[in-house]
């Protein structure tokens, strides 16, 4: 977990800023965010989904930073319904 978080935080101040490039994404995109994420509130997932043209947001109510096995079918279904 610490290694994963280290990788996330190491990319926050990169150049070019990753967030600024989100509008360039041209493929169907599903943003998956866990409601129980202790580091990044759901608002972060909402902001990312807003900045990617046509993106869909799926909030997993019982998830934190990983997709639980119980939610895999829900994620697959959401992916299959992307344009």
C-alpha positions as CSV (number, residue, x, y, z in Angstrom):
1,X,0.0,0.0,0.0
2,X,2.8,2.4,0.9
3,X,4.5,1.7,-2.5
4,X,1.2,2.4,-4.3
5,X,0.7,5.7,-2.5
6,X,4.3,6.7,-3.1
7,X,3.8,6.2,-6.9
8,X,0.5,8.2,-6.8
9,X,2.1,11.2,-4.9
10,X,5.3,11.1,-7.0
11,X,3.3,12.0,-10.1
12,X,1.4,14.9,-8.6
13,X,3.7,17.7,-9.8
14,X,4.9,16.3,-13.1
15,X,5.3,18.3,-16.3
16,X,3.2,18.4,-18.3
17,X,0.4,18.2,-15.7
18,X,-1.6,15.0,-16.2
19,X,-4.8,16.6,-15.3
20,X,-4.4,19.3,-17.9
21,X,-4.2,16.6,-20.6
22,X,-7.5,14.9,-19.6
23,X,-9.5,16.7,-22.2
24,X,-7.3,15.1,-24.9
25,X,-8.6,11.6,-24.1
26,X,-10.7,10.4,-27.1
27,X,-11.7,6.9,-26.1
28,X,-14.7,5.8,-24.0
29,X,-13.7,6.3,-20.4
30,X,-15.0,4.9,-17.2
31,X,-13.7,6.6,-14.0
32,X,-14.1,4.2,-11.0
33,X,-13.8,5.7,-7.5
34,X,-14.4,4.2,-4.1
35,X,-16.7,6.1,-1.8
36,X,-14.5,5.0,1.2
37,X,-11.2,6.1,-0.3
38,X,-9.3,7.5,2.7
39,X,-7.0,9.7,0.6
40,X,-9.0,11.2,-2.2
41,X,-12.7,12.2,-1.7
42,X,-15.2,11.2,-4.4
43,X,-15.1,14.8,-5.6
44,X,-11.8,14.0,-7.2
45,X,-13.3,11.2,-9.3
46,X,-16.2,13.6,-10.2
47,X,-13.7,16.2,-11.3
48,X,-11.7,13.8,-13.4
49,X,-14.9,12.5,-15.1
50,X,-16.0,16.1,-15.9
51,X,-12.7,16.8,-17.6
52,X,-12.7,13.8,-19.9
53,X,-15.1,14.3,-22.8
54,X,-18.0,11.8,-22.5
55,X,-16.6,10.0,-19.5
56,X,-18.8,8.1,-17.1
57,X,-18.3,8.0,-13.3
58,X,-18.9,4.8,-11.3
59,X,-18.8,5.3,-7.6
60,X,-18.4,2.0,-5.7
61,X,-20.1,2.6,-2.4
62,X,-18.2,0.0,-0.4
63,X,-14.8,0.4,-2.0
64,X,-11.8,2.4,-0.9
65,X,-8.6,2.4,-3.0
66,X,-9.1,-1.0,-4.8
67,X,-12.0,-2.6,-6.6
68,X,-13.3,-5.3,-4.3
69,X,-14.1,-8.7,-5.8
70,X,-17.8,-8.2,-5.0
71,X,-17.9,-5.2,-7.3
72,X,-16.3,-6.8,-10.4
73,X,-19.5,-7.6,-12.1
74,X,-20.7,-4.0,-11.6
75,X,-17.5,-2.6,-13.1
76,X,-17.6,-5.0,-16.1
77,X,-21.2,-4.1,-16.8
78,X,-20.3,-0.4,-16.7
79,X,-17.4,-1.0,-19.0
80,X,-19.6,-2.9,-21.5
81,X,-22.1,0.0,-21.7
82,X,-19.5,2.6,-22.7
83,X,-19.9,4.1,-26.1
